[in-house]
Amino acid sequence: MRFQERLKELRTAKGMSQMQLAQAVGLSQSAIAKWELGKTEPTASAIITLAAFFKETTDYLLGVTD
């Protein structure tokens, strides 16, 4: 599973919209939408922020581990 799929899976499991996630972690909704569509890739700091928010490892979020 790739980052874009993991991000959407984790977000929807929490019942959050892209906007709600963006507000919770201090990122833009448009960035999250682009990541979920695979149009752009997040910065390292964004990956760390998202991993901490979801209480997952960065490797899990990136699809390196299950």
PDB file of N, CA, C, O and CB in Angstrom:
ATOM      1  N   MET A   1       0.851  -1.182   0.000  1.00  0.00           N
ATOM      2  CA  MET A   1       0.000   0.000   0.000  1.00  0.00           C
ATOM      3  C   MET A   1       0.889   1.234   0.000  1.00  0.00           C
ATOM      4  O   MET A   1       1.885   1.297   0.720  1.00  0.00           O
ATOM      5  CB  MET A   1      -0.964   0.004   1.224  1.00  0.00           C
ATOM      6  N   ARG A   2       0.523   2.196  -0.800  1.00  0.00           N
ATOM      7  CA  ARG A   2       1.322   3.399  -0.912  1.00  0.00           C
ATOM      8  C   ARG A   2       0.826   4.491   0.023  1.00  0.00           C
ATOM      9  O   ARG A   2      -0.261   4.401   0.594  1.00  0.00           O
ATOM     10  CB  ARG A   2       1.317   3.894  -2.338  1.00  0.00           C
ATOM     11  N   PHE A   3       1.652   5.531   0.165  1.00  0.00           N
ATOM     12  CA  PHE A   3       1.338   6.627   1.071  1.00  0.00           C
ATOM     13  C   PHE A   3      -0.071   7.173   0.845  1.00  0.00           C
ATOM     14  O   PHE A   3      -0.828   7.353   1.799  1.00  0.00           O
ATOM     15  CB  PHE A   3       2.354   7.740   0.909  1.00  0.00           C
ATOM     16  N   GLN A   4      -0.421   7.433  -0.402  1.00  0.00           N
ATOM     17  CA  GLN A   4      -1.720   8.049  -0.675  1.00  0.00           C
ATOM     18  C   GLN A   4      -2.870   7.183  -0.170  1.00  0.00           C
ATOM     19  O   GLN A   4      -3.864   7.702   0.338  1.00  0.00           O
ATOM     20  CB  GLN A   4      -1.879   8.302  -2.172  1.00  0.00           C
ATOM     21  N   GLU A   5      -2.735   5.868  -0.309  1.00  0.00           N
ATOM     22  CA  GLU A   5      -3.782   4.959   0.156  1.00  0.00           C
ATOM     23  C   GLU A   5      -3.811   4.895   1.678  1.00  0.00           C
ATOM     24  O   GLU A   5      -4.882   4.881   2.285  1.00  0.00           O
ATOM     25  CB  GLU A   5      -3.573   3.556  -0.425  1.00  0.00           C
ATOM     26  N   ARG A   6      -2.627   4.856   2.291  1.00  0.00           N
ATOM     27  CA  ARG A   6      -2.559   4.799   3.759  1.00  0.00           C
ATOM     28  C   ARG A   6      -3.142   6.056   4.375  1.00  0.00           C
ATOM     29  O   ARG A   6      -3.892   5.984   5.349  1.00  0.00           O
ATOM     30  CB  ARG A   6      -1.109   4.612   4.229  1.00  0.00           C
ATOM     31  N   LEU A   7      -2.805   7.200   3.817  1.00  0.00           N
ATOM     32  CA  LEU A   7      -3.304   8.457   4.363  1.00  0.00           C
ATOM     33  C   LEU A   7      -4.832   8.491   4.323  1.00  0.00           C
ATOM     34  O   LEU A   7      -5.472   8.824   5.320  1.00  0.00           O
ATOM     35  CB  LEU A   7      -2.721   9.650   3.585  1.00  0.00           C
ATOM     36  N   LYS A   8      -5.405   8.155   3.194  1.00  0.00           N
ATOM     37  CA  LYS A   8      -6.867   8.165   3.075  1.00  0.00           C
ATOM     38  C   LYS A   8      -7.503   7.138   4.001  1.00  0.00           C
ATOM     39  O   LYS A   8      -8.527   7.411   4.626  1.00  0.00           O
ATOM     40  CB  LYS A   8      -7.287   7.893   1.628  1.00  0.00           C
ATOM     41  N   GLU A   9      -6.897   5.957   4.090  1.00  0.00           N
ATOM     42  CA  GLU A   9      -7.413   4.910   4.968  1.00  0.00           C
ATOM     43  C   GLU A   9      -7.413   5.364   6.423  1.00  0.00           C
ATOM     44  O   GLU A   9      -8.410   5.192   7.125  1.00  0.00           O
ATOM     45  CB  GLU A   9      -6.585   3.633   4.817  1.00  0.00           C
ATOM     46  N   LEU A  10      -6.313   5.938   6.878  1.00  0.00           N
ATOM     47  CA  LEU A  10      -6.222   6.394   8.267  1.00  0.00           C
ATOM     48  C   LEU A  10      -7.189   7.544   8.538  1.00  0.00           C
ATOM     49  O   LEU A  10      -7.826   7.594   9.591  1.00  0.00           O
ATOM     50  CB  LEU A  10      -4.789   6.827   8.592  1.00  0.00           C
ATOM     51  N   ARG A  11      -7.293   8.461   7.590  1.00  0.00           N
ATOM     52  CA  ARG A  11      -8.199   9.608   7.761  1.00  0.00           C
ATOM     53  C   ARG A  11      -9.649   9.159   7.841  1.00  0.00           C
ATOM     54  O   ARG A  11     -10.388   9.594   8.725  1.00  0.00           O
ATOM     55  CB  ARG A  11      -8.028  10.604   6.609  1.00  0.00           C
ATOM     56  N   THR A  12     -10.059   8.293   6.923  1.00  0.00           N
ATOM     57  CA  THR A  12     -11.462   7.860   6.918  1.00  0.00           C
ATOM     58  C   THR A  12     -11.779   6.965   8.108  1.00  0.00           C
ATOM     59  O   THR A  12     -12.912   6.955   8.589  1.00  0.00           O
ATOM     60  CB  THR A  12     -11.784   7.123   5.621  1.00  0.00           C
ATOM     61  N   ALA A  13     -10.790   6.210   8.590  1.00  0.00           N
ATOM     62  CA  ALA A  13     -11.009   5.377   9.780  1.00  0.00           C
ATOM     63  C   ALA A  13     -11.322   6.237  10.998  1.00  0.00           C
ATOM     64  O   ALA A  13     -12.022   5.799  11.910  1.00  0.00           O
ATOM     65  CB  ALA A  13      -9.776   4.499  10.058  1.00  0.00           C
ATOM     66  N   LYS A  14     -10.803   7.458  11.010  1.00  0.00           N
ATOM     67  CA  LYS A  14     -11.095   8.395  12.098  1.00  0.00           C
ATOM     68  C   LYS A  14     -12.362   9.196  11.826  1.00  0.00           C
ATOM     69  O   LYS A  14     -12.778  10.007  12.654  1.00  0.00           O
ATOM     70  CB  LYS A  14      -9.919   9.343  12.307  1.00  0.00           C
ATOM     71  N   GLY A  15     -12.978   8.969  10.663  1.00  0.00           N
ATOM     72  CA  GLY A  15     -14.198   9.688  10.313  1.00  0.00           C
ATOM     73  C   GLY A  15     -13.967  11.166  10.052  1.00  0.00           C
ATOM     74  O   GLY A  15     -14.840  11.994  10.312  1.00  0.00           O
ATOM     75  N   MET A  16     -12.787  11.492   9.537  1.00  0.00           N
ATOM     76  CA  MET A  16     -12.429  12.889   9.315  1.00  0.00           C
ATOM     77  C   MET A  16     -12.473  13.250   7.835  1.00  0.00           C
ATOM     78  O   MET A  16     -12.157  12.435   6.968  1.00  0.00           O
ATOM     79  CB  MET A  16     -11.043  13.172   9.878  1.00  0.00           C
ATOM     80  N   SER A  17     -12.870  14.481   7.571  1.00  0.00           N
ATOM     81  CA  SER A  17     -12.763  15.010   6.210  1.00  0.00           C
ATOM     82  C   SER A  17     -11.329  15.494   6.009  1.00  0.00           C
ATOM     83  O   SER A  17     -10.557  15.602   6.962  1.00  0.00           O
ATOM     84  CB  SER A  17     -13.800  16.173   5.956  1.00  0.00           C
ATOM     85  N   GLN A  18     -10.994  15.778   4.775  1.00  0.00           N
ATOM     86  CA  GLN A  18      -9.667  16.326   4.500  1.00  0.00           C
ATOM     87  C   GLN A  18      -9.478  17.650   5.240  1.00  0.00           C
ATOM     88  O   GLN A  18      -8.397  17.922   5.763  1.00  0.00           O
ATOM     89  CB  GLN A  18      -9.463  16.525   2.980  1.00  0.00           C
ATOM     90  N   MET A  19     -10.508  18.457   5.286  1.00  0.00           N
ATOM     91  CA  MET A  19     -10.427  19.751   5.967  1.00  0.00           C
ATOM     92  C   MET A  19     -10.217  19.575   7.462  1.00  0.00           C
ATOM     93  O   MET A  19      -9.420  20.292   8.067  1.00  0.00           O
ATOM     94  CB  MET A  19     -11.691  20.568   5.712  1.00  0.00           C
ATOM     95  N   GLN A  20     -10.925  18.628   8.061  1.00  0.00           N
ATOM     96  CA  GLN A  20     -10.759  18.392   9.487  1.00  0.00           C
ATOM     97  C   GLN A  20      -9.350  17.927   9.812  1.00  0.00           C
ATOM     98  O   GLN A  20      -8.758  18.370  10.796  1.00  0.00           O
ATOM     99  CB  GLN A  20     -11.768  17.368   9.973  1.00  0.00           C
ATOM    100  N   LEU A  21      -8.810  17.036   8.988  1.00  0.00           N
ATOM    101  CA  LEU A  21      -7.438  16.581   9.193  1.00  0.00           C
ATOM    102  C   LEU A  21      -6.465  17.733   9.027  1.00  0.00           C
ATOM    103  O   LEU A  21      -5.552  17.902   9.835  1.00  0.00           O
ATOM    104  CB  LEU A  21      -7.092  15.450   8.220  1.00  0.00           C
ATOM    105  N   ALA A  22      -6.654  18.518   7.991  1.00  0.00           N
ATOM    106  CA  ALA A  22      -5.774  19.653   7.741  1.00  0.00           C
ATOM    107  C   ALA A  22      -5.744  20.604   8.940  1.00  0.00           C
ATOM    108  O   ALA A  22      -4.675  21.052   9.355  1.00  0.00           O
ATOM    109  CB  ALA A  22      -6.223  20.403   6.483  1.00  0.00           C
ATOM    110  N   GLN A  23      -6.891  20.903   9.479  1.00  0.00           N
ATOM    111  CA  GLN A  23      -6.978  21.800  10.634  1.00  0.00           C
ATOM    112  C   GLN A  23      -6.331  21.172  11.870  1.00  0.00           C
ATOM    113  O   GLN A  23      -5.677  21.867  12.649  1.00  0.00           O
ATOM    114  CB  GLN A  23      -8.445  22.150  10.926  1.00  0.00           C
ATOM    115  N   ALA A  24      -6.511  19.873  12.050  1.00  0.00           N
ATOM    116  CA  ALA A  24      -5.965  19.190  13.218  1.00  0.00           C
ATOM    117  C   ALA A  24      -4.437  19.165  13.226  1.00  0.00           C
ATOM    118  O   ALA A  24      -3.819  19.212  14.289  1.00  0.00           O
ATOM    119  CB  ALA A  24      -6.493  17.778  13.276  1.00  0.00           C
ATOM    120  N   VAL A  25      -3.835  19.092  12.047  1.00  0.00           N
ATOM    121  CA  VAL A  25      -2.371  18.973  11.983  1.00  0.00           C
ATOM    122  C   VAL A  25      -1.682  20.231  11.453  1.00  0.00           C
ATOM    123  O   VAL A  25      -0.456  20.257  11.339  1.00  0.00           O
ATOM    124  CB  VAL A  25      -1.996  17.799  11.113  1.00  0.00           C
ATOM    125  N   GLY A  26      -2.444  21.265  11.130  1.00  0.00           N
ATOM    126  CA  GLY A  26      -1.850  22.518  10.690  1.00  0.00           C
ATOM    127  C   GLY A  26      -1.319  22.496   9.268  1.00  0.00           C
ATOM    128  O   GLY A  26      -0.340  23.171   8.949  1.00  0.00           O
ATOM    129  N   LEU A  27      -1.971  21.716   8.417  1.00  0.00           N
ATOM    130  CA  LEU A  27      -1.600  21.657   7.007  1.00  0.00           C
ATOM    131  C   LEU A  27      -2.781  22.142   6.177  1.00  0.00           C
ATOM    132  O   LEU A  27      -3.863  22.371   6.716  1.00  0.00           O
ATOM    133  CB  LEU A  27      -1.177  20.213   6.590  1.00  0.00           C
ATOM    134  N   SER A  28      -2.586  22.298   4.883  1.00  0.00           N
ATOM    135  CA  SER A  28      -3.685  22.762   4.042  1.00  0.00           C
ATOM    136  C   SER A  28      -4.502  21.588   3.509  1.00  0.00           C
ATOM    137  O   SER A  28      -3.976  20.499   3.278  1.00  0.00           O
ATOM    138  CB  SER A  28      -3.150  23.601   2.880  1.00  0.00           C
ATOM    139  N   GLN A  29      -5.779  21.830   3.323  1.00  0.00           N
ATOM    140  CA  GLN A  29      -6.663  20.800   2.764  1.00  0.00           C
ATOM    141  C   GLN A  29      -6.234  20.456   1.353  1.00  0.00           C
ATOM    142  O   GLN A  29      -6.316  19.298   0.946  1.00  0.00           O
ATOM    143  CB  GLN A  29      -8.131  21.268   2.774  1.00  0.00           C
ATOM    144  N   SER A  30      -5.780  21.443   0.606  1.00  0.00           N
ATOM    145  CA  SER A  30      -5.374  21.174  -0.771  1.00  0.00           C
ATOM    146  C   SER A  30      -4.153  20.266  -0.824  1.00  0.00           C
ATOM    147  O   SER A  30      -4.041  19.440  -1.729  1.00  0.00           O
ATOM    148  CB  SER A  30      -5.083  22.480  -1.501  1.00  0.00           C
ATOM    149  N   ALA A  31      -3.241  20.403   0.124  1.00  0.00           N
ATOM    150  CA  ALA A  31      -2.067  19.522   0.179  1.00  0.00           C
ATOM    151  C   ALA A  31      -2.508  18.087   0.437  1.00  0.00           C
ATOM    152  O   ALA A  31      -2.035  17.163  -0.225  1.00  0.00           O
ATOM    153  CB  ALA A  31      -1.075  19.988   1.279  1.00  0.00           C
ATOM    154  N   ILE A  32      -3.400  17.898   1.385  1.00  0.00           N
ATOM    155  CA  ILE A  32      -3.883  16.557   1.707  1.00  0.00           C
ATOM    156  C   ILE A  32      -4.604  15.948   0.507  1.00  0.00           C
ATOM    157  O   ILE A  32      -4.421  14.769   0.204  1.00  0.00           O
ATOM    158  CB  ILE A  32      -4.820  16.597   2.930  1.00  0.00           C
ATOM    159  N   ALA A  33      -5.417  16.743  -0.172  1.00  0.00           N
ATOM    160  CA  ALA A  33      -6.122  16.252  -1.360  1.00  0.00           C
ATOM    161  C   ALA A  33      -5.133  15.819  -2.435  1.00  0.00           C
ATOM    162  O   ALA A  33      -5.303  14.763  -3.044  1.00  0.00           O
ATOM    163  CB  ALA A  33      -7.066  17.333  -1.914  1.00  0.00           C
ATOM    164  N   LYS A  34      -4.109  16.618  -2.670  1.00  0.00           N
ATOM    165  CA  LYS A  34      -3.103  16.279  -3.685  1.00  0.00           C
ATOM    166  C   LYS A  34      -2.335  15.021  -3.307  1.00  0.00           C
ATOM    167  O   LYS A  34      -2.020  14.203  -4.172  1.00  0.00           O
ATOM    168  CB  LYS A  34      -2.127  17.443  -3.880  1.00  0.00           C
ATOM    169  N   TRP A  35      -2.033  14.859  -2.026  1.00  0.00           N
ATOM    170  CA  TRP A  35      -1.320  13.650  -1.576  1.00  0.00           C
ATOM    171  C   TRP A  35      -2.190  12.422  -1.777  1.00  0.00           C
ATOM    172  O   TRP A  35      -1.714  11.392  -2.255  1.00  0.00           O
ATOM    173  CB  TRP A  35      -0.907  13.772  -0.088  1.00  0.00           C
ATOM    174  N   GLU A  36      -3.469  12.523  -1.415  1.00  0.00           N
ATOM    175  CA  GLU A  36      -4.367  11.377  -1.556  1.00  0.00           C
ATOM    176  C   GLU A  36      -4.596  11.007  -3.025  1.00  0.00           C
ATOM    177  O   GLU A  36      -4.848   9.843  -3.338  1.00  0.00           O
ATOM    178  CB  GLU A  36      -5.704  11.676  -0.883  1.00  0.00           C
ATOM    179  N   LEU A  37      -4.510  11.968  -3.904  1.00  0.00           N
ATOM    180  CA  LEU A  37      -4.662  11.710  -5.335  1.00  0.00           C
ATOM    181  C   LEU A  37      -3.343  11.291  -5.987  1.00  0.00           C
ATOM    182  O   LEU A  37      -3.322  10.890  -7.150  1.00  0.00           O
ATOM    183  CB  LEU A  37      -5.210  12.947  -6.031  1.00  0.00           C
ATOM    184  N   GLY A  38      -2.252  11.386  -5.240  1.00  0.00           N
ATOM    185  CA  GLY A  38      -0.950  11.024  -5.777  1.00  0.00           C
ATOM    186  C   GLY A  38      -0.370  12.071  -6.710  1.00  0.00           C
ATOM    187  O   GLY A  38       0.525  11.776  -7.502  1.00  0.00           O
ATOM    188  N   LYS A  39      -0.877  13.291  -6.618  1.00  0.00           N
ATOM    189  CA  LYS A  39      -0.390  14.354  -7.498  1.00  0.00           C
ATOM    190  C   LYS A  39       0.904  14.978  -7.002  1.00  0.00           C
ATOM    191  O   LYS A  39       1.728  15.422  -7.802  1.00  0.00           O
ATOM    192  CB  LYS A  39      -1.442  15.425  -7.642  1.00  0.00           C
ATOM    193  N   THR A  40       1.085  15.014  -5.697  1.00  0.00           N
ATOM    194  CA  THR A  40       2.321  15.511  -5.096  1.00  0.00           C
ATOM    195  C   THR A  40       2.689  14.606  -3.937  1.00  0.00           C
ATOM    196  O   THR A  40       1.897  13.765  -3.512  1.00  0.00           O
ATOM    197  CB  THR A  40       2.172  16.987  -4.624  1.00  0.00           C
ATOM    198  N   GLU A  41       3.904  14.789  -3.428  1.00  0.00           N
ATOM    199  CA  GLU A  41       4.360  14.015  -2.285  1.00  0.00           C
ATOM    200  C   GLU A  41       4.639  14.955  -1.122  1.00  0.00           C
ATOM    201  O   GLU A  41       5.071  16.088  -1.330  1.00  0.00           O
ATOM    202  CB  GLU A  41       5.618  13.191  -2.641  1.00  0.00           C
ATOM    203  N   PRO A  42       4.396  14.494   0.096  1.00  0.00           N
ATOM    204  CA  PRO A  42       4.596  15.352   1.267  1.00  0.00           C
ATOM    205  C   PRO A  42       6.072  15.521   1.603  1.00  0.00           C
ATOM    206  O   PRO A  42       6.918  14.721   1.204  1.00  0.00           O
ATOM    207  CB  PRO A  42       3.859  14.780   2.468  1.00  0.00           C
ATOM    208  N   THR A  43       6.351  16.576   2.342  1.00  0.00           N
ATOM    209  CA  THR A  43       7.703  16.785   2.863  1.00  0.00           C
ATOM    210  C   THR A  43       7.934  15.820   4.021  1.00  0.00           C
ATOM    211  O   THR A  43       6.994  15.231   4.555  1.00  0.00           O
ATOM    212  CB  THR A  43       7.910  18.269   3.321  1.00  0.00           C
ATOM    213  N   ALA A  44       9.178  15.671   4.392  1.00  0.00           N
ATOM    214  CA  ALA A  44       9.512  14.804   5.526  1.00  0.00           C
ATOM    215  C   ALA A  44       8.823  15.288   6.797  1.00  0.00           C
ATOM    216  O   ALA A  44       8.326  14.476   7.578  1.00  0.00           O
ATOM    217  CB  ALA A  44      11.037  14.753   5.738  1.00  0.00           C
ATOM    218  N   SER A  45       8.788  16.597   7.010  1.00  0.00           N
ATOM    219  CA  SER A  45       8.158  17.116   8.227  1.00  0.00           C
ATOM    220  C   SER A  45       6.655  16.853   8.232  1.00  0.00           C
ATOM    221  O   SER A  45       6.080  16.613   9.293  1.00  0.00           O
ATOM    222  CB  SER A  45       8.425  18.617   8.364  1.00  0.00           C
ATOM    223  N   ALA A  46       6.012  16.894   7.077  1.00  0.00           N
ATOM    224  CA  ALA A  46       4.581  16.594   6.998  1.00  0.00           C
ATOM    225  C   ALA A  46       4.329  15.124   7.305  1.00  0.00           C
ATOM    226  O   ALA A  46       3.360  14.791   7.987  1.00  0.00           O
ATOM    227  CB  ALA A  46       4.025  16.950   5.604  1.00  0.00           C
ATOM    228  N   ILE A  47       5.189  14.244   6.811  1.00  0.00           N
ATOM    229  CA  ILE A  47       5.051  12.809   7.088  1.00  0.00           C
ATOM    230  C   ILE A  47       5.186  12.550   8.586  1.00  0.00           C
ATOM    231  O   ILE A  47       4.418  11.774   9.155  1.00  0.00           O
ATOM    232  CB  ILE A  47       6.111  11.993   6.302  1.00  0.00           C
ATOM    233  N   ILE A  48       6.146  13.191   9.215  1.00  0.00           N
ATOM    234  CA  ILE A  48       6.354  13.020  10.660  1.00  0.00           C
ATOM    235  C   ILE A  48       5.138  13.529  11.432  1.00  0.00           C
ATOM    236  O   ILE A  48       4.690  12.889  12.383  1.00  0.00           O
ATOM    237  CB  ILE A  48       7.634  13.765  11.122  1.00  0.00           C
ATOM    238  N   THR A  49       4.611  14.673  11.023  1.00  0.00           N
ATOM    239  CA  THR A  49       3.433  15.250  11.671  1.00  0.00           C
ATOM    240  C   THR A  49       2.230  14.318  11.553  1.00  0.00           C
ATOM    241  O   THR A  49       1.522  14.081  12.532  1.00  0.00           O
ATOM    242  CB  THR A  49       3.101  16.617  11.058  1.00  0.00           C
ATOM    243  N   LEU A  50       2.005  13.795  10.359  1.00  0.00           N
ATOM    244  CA  LEU A  50       0.867  12.890  10.141  1.00  0.00           C
ATOM    245  C   LEU A  50       1.043  11.587  10.914  1.00  0.00           C
ATOM    246  O   LEU A  50       0.084  11.080  11.495  1.00  0.00           O
ATOM    247  CB  LEU A  50       0.700  12.590   8.643  1.00  0.00           C
ATOM    248  N   ALA A  51       2.248  11.044  10.928  1.00  0.00           N
ATOM    249  CA  ALA A  51       2.508   9.802  11.659  1.00  0.00           C
ATOM    250  C   ALA A  51       2.230   9.998  13.150  1.00  0.00           C
ATOM    251  O   ALA A  51       1.616   9.143  13.788  1.00  0.00           O
ATOM    252  CB  ALA A  51       3.969   9.334  11.440  1.00  0.00           C
ATOM    253  N   ALA A  52       2.676  11.112  13.693  1.00  0.00           N
ATOM    254  CA  ALA A  52       2.434  11.395  15.112  1.00  0.00           C
ATOM    255  C   ALA A  52       0.943  11.551  15.385  1.00  0.00           C
ATOM    256  O   ALA A  52       0.442  11.048  16.391  1.00  0.00           O
ATOM    257  CB  ALA A  52       3.188  12.666  15.545  1.00  0.00           C
ATOM    258  N   PHE A  53       0.235  12.240  14.506  1.00  0.00           N
ATOM    259  CA  PHE A  53      -1.201  12.436  14.684  1.00  0.00           C
ATOM    260  C   PHE A  53      -1.944  11.108  14.693  1.00  0.00           C
ATOM    261  O   PHE A  53      -2.808  10.882  15.540  1.00  0.00           O
ATOM    262  CB  PHE A  53      -1.754  13.335  13.583  1.00  0.00           C
ATOM    263  N   PHE A  54      -1.611  10.238  13.761  1.00  0.00           N
ATOM    264  CA  PHE A  54      -2.291   8.949  13.661  1.00  0.00           C
ATOM    265  C   PHE A  54      -1.700   7.884  14.590  1.00  0.00           C
ATOM    266  O   PHE A  54      -2.197   6.759  14.645  1.00  0.00           O
ATOM    267  CB  PHE A  54      -2.237   8.459  12.235  1.00  0.00           C
ATOM    268  N   LYS A  55      -0.642   8.244  15.317  1.00  0.00           N
ATOM    269  CA  LYS A  55       0.038   7.313  16.222  1.00  0.00           C
ATOM    270  C   LYS A  55       0.520   6.065  15.480  1.00  0.00           C
ATOM    271  O   LYS A  55       0.350   4.934  15.935  1.00  0.00           O
ATOM    272  CB  LYS A  55      -0.898   6.910  17.370  1.00  0.00           C
ATOM    273  N   GLU A  56       1.123   6.318  14.327  1.00  0.00           N
ATOM    274  CA  GLU A  56       1.697   5.269  13.484  1.00  0.00           C
ATOM    275  C   GLU A  56       3.149   5.628  13.200  1.00  0.00           C
ATOM    276  O   GLU A  56       3.565   6.766  13.418  1.00  0.00           O
ATOM    277  CB  GLU A  56       0.888   5.098  12.151  1.00  0.00           C
ATOM    278  N   THR A  57       3.910   4.671  12.720  1.00  0.00           N
ATOM    279  CA  THR A  57       5.282   4.971  12.343  1.00  0.00           C
ATOM    280  C   THR A  57       5.301   5.610  10.954  1.00  0.00           C
ATOM    281  O   THR A  57       4.366   5.462  10.168  1.00  0.00           O
ATOM    282  CB  THR A  57       6.154   3.689  12.373  1.00  0.00           C
ATOM    283  N   THR A  58       6.374   6.310  10.682  1.00  0.00           N
ATOM    284  CA  THR A  58       6.516   6.879   9.340  1.00  0.00           C
ATOM    285  C   THR A  58       6.634   5.759   8.311  1.00  0.00           C
ATOM    286  O   THR A  58       6.129   5.885   7.196  1.00  0.00           O
ATOM    287  CB  THR A  58       7.748   7.816   9.266  1.00  0.00           C
ATOM    288  N   ASP A  59       7.301   4.664   8.681  1.00  0.00           N
ATOM    289  CA  ASP A  59       7.405   3.519   7.752  1.00  0.00           C
ATOM    290  C   ASP A  59       6.030   2.968   7.398  1.00  0.00           C
ATOM    291  O   ASP A  59       5.775   2.630   6.242  1.00  0.00           O
ATOM    292  CB  ASP A  59       8.269   2.401   8.365  1.00  0.00           C
ATOM    293  N   TYR A  60       5.146   2.876   8.383  1.00  0.00           N
ATOM    294  CA  TYR A  60       3.787   2.391   8.100  1.00  0.00           C
ATOM    295  C   TYR A  60       3.072   3.361   7.158  1.00  0.00           C
ATOM    296  O   TYR A  60       2.447   2.946   6.182  1.00  0.00           O
ATOM    297  CB  TYR A  60       2.977   2.219   9.419  1.00  0.00           C
ATOM    298  N   LEU A  61       3.170   4.648   7.463  1.00  0.00           N
ATOM    299  CA  LEU A  61       2.485   5.651   6.647  1.00  0.00           C
ATOM    300  C   LEU A  61       3.005   5.638   5.211  1.00  0.00           C
ATOM    301  O   LEU A  61       2.245   5.864   4.269  1.00  0.00           O
ATOM    302  CB  LEU A  61       2.659   7.048   7.258  1.00  0.00           C
ATOM    303  N   LEU A  62       4.280   5.378   5.050  1.00  0.00           N
ATOM    304  CA  LEU A  62       4.876   5.348   3.709  1.00  0.00           C
ATOM    305  C   LEU A  62       4.677   4.015   2.993  1.00  0.00           C
ATOM    306  O   LEU A  62       5.012   3.887   1.815  1.00  0.00           O
ATOM    307  CB  LEU A  62       6.351   5.648   3.801  1.00  0.00           C
ATOM    308  N   GLY A  63       4.137   3.029   3.695  1.00  0.00           N
ATOM    309  CA  GLY A  63       3.880   1.733   3.072  1.00  0.00           C
ATOM    310  C   GLY A  63       5.083   0.806   3.072  1.00  0.00           C
ATOM    311  O   GLY A  63       5.100  -0.201   2.364  1.00  0.00           O
ATOM    312  N   VAL A  64       6.106   1.153   3.879  1.00  0.00           N
ATOM    313  CA  VAL A  64       7.301   0.299   3.955  1.00  0.00           C
ATOM    314  C   VAL A  64       7.006  -0.934   4.797  1.00  0.00           C
ATOM    315  O   VAL A  64       7.481  -2.028   4.491  1.00  0.00           O
ATOM    316  CB  VAL A  64       8.504   1.080   4.549  1.00  0.00           C
ATOM    317  N   THR A  65       6.217  -0.756   5.865  1.00  0.00           N
ATOM    318  CA  THR A  65       5.842  -1.876   6.732  1.00  0.00           C
ATOM    319  C   THR A  65       4.329  -1.949   6.834  1.00  0.00           C
ATOM    320  O   THR A  65       3.612  -1.008   6.495  1.00  0.00           O
ATOM    321  CB  THR A  65       6.477  -1.730   8.140  1.00  0.00           C
ATOM    322  N   ASP A  66       3.865  -3.100   7.314  1.00  0.00           N
ATOM    323  CA  ASP A  66       2.415  -3.297   7.523  1.00  0.00           C
ATOM    324  C   ASP A  66       2.052  -3.166   8.986  1.00  0.00           C
ATOM    325  O   ASP A  66       0.883  -3.300   9.346  1.00  0.00           O
ATOM    326  CB  ASP A  66       1.971  -4.671   7.003  1.00  0.00           C
TER     327      ASP A  66
END
